[in-house]
Every structure is written in structure tokens, then in C-alpha cells.
Amino acid sequence: LADGPLAGKRVLVTSGPTHEPIDPVRYIANRSSGAQGTAIARALSALGAEVVFVTGPADVAPPEGVEVVRVETAQEMLEAVQSALPVEAAVFAAAVADWRVASASTSKMKKTKGGLPVLEFTENPDILATISQMDKGRPALVVGFAAETDDVIDNATAKRTRKGCDWIVANDVSHETGIMGGKDNDITLISQEGAEDWPRMSKEDVARRLAERIAQALT
Ligand code: C5P
């Protein structure tokens, strides 16, 4: 049996981008590497938690010793998350696509002379908000992320209230910060108590510190 402050506790982490199909060979994606979510899953596991790791197509390999559920789309991610419940804590580190192509083509779209394709979009489910606002069986602790480029703390604080989660890990992903796809992270932890600025540190250190905070909150 696992040892550590999270022994016997089941937790969920989402990670990576989602891929939203245009046709069988093309998709819409984003620049998430999955590095931060993977580090969080590893850190929670190191504290003894039983981790379900729901991941989109990420650049980095999932951690050892966790239950890995691989998905492609936002809709698949929501279903995988719902199937993994109940959990005591859920960390939503995935960069879920906000939109998907309304009716993805089942055959490869052809290049036609004089005609350009027009894609129509529809909104994806908000997984974090859906789980945060569950009436029954909501995880005791729900943690979301906010990747912002402007007014990071104000936007992330509003996001915490709007989505209904307990904590938001806010970071500045302006191009010049090199955070997205980079090694380090510079975060502010936003809770009901307010905003706590953490020094810039590696994504592994952010993960370890966050896992410790989660362990404290659950005990
Ligand atoms: O609204 P925004 O995309 O900025 O919110 C980011 C947070 O919400 C992240 O925790 C992300 O994993 C989560 N999210 C989600 N499902 C979506 C969009 C975002 O779970 N469709």
C-alpha cells in the first residue's frame, strides 16, 4: 500500500491539449505540452495518492504508477473525467479547446479550385465548470488553471467565481514569458482567502508545492 499524506485518497488530474477534428486527417490543437499536468500527477502520486490521469495528446510521457486515460477531444475528456469520479480532489491542468468544428467531415476535405473551406464552430463543454458545479458527488477540492496574458490576478479571480472551483493556479502566458512549453512556471494561487504569489520555479517544484497544499487541504 502507498505511503504518504495522500495514501488512500483518489485524485484526478487532466493534462495536455485536446485535438478537435476538422476531418479524418486534420485537427485544431493548442501549444500545451502537458508538462505541468504531468508533473502534478507525479507529485500527487509521490505523496501516496491514487491518481487518475486523463490526458490529451501531450508531448511528454505520462508518469509511471498512475492510471492513464488517453483522450483526444474535449467531449471525450469530459466523459473520462465523469467516469473517474468519485475523487477527493481534481486538478484541471488540461488546455481544453474552447471550440470544436460543428460538423467535422467524415471524409478528407478536398482542395477545390476557387473555393476555400469555411469552418463553423460550436462551444465545447467546460469540464472544470461542470465538475465544480455538481450538486452531488463534487470532489472536496477542485483546482483550475488560468492561462492569462493580461490582468492576470483580476481575470483569474473572476474565473474562480464564475467556474465555481476552489483554487485557481494563475499564470502569465504572454509570449515573452516563455511559460507555455517552457521549463519554469510563475504562478499565483488564488483561493477564497486571496491571491498568493509564488516565486518563479520549475514546473516540478510548482507541482510538488501544489501537491503538498492539496494534501494539507484534504486532511
Ligand atoms: O476558461 P479557461 O479556458 O481560461 O479556463 C481554464 C481552466 O478551465 C483550466 O483549468 C482548464 O483545464 C479548464 N477548462 C476545462 N474545460 C474547458 C475549458 C477549460 O476544464 N472546456
Residues whose N, C-alpha, C, O or C-beta is under 5 A from the ligand:
A	BS01	C5P	F92 A93 A94 A95 V96 A97 N124 P125 D126 I127 L128 V143 G144 F145 A146
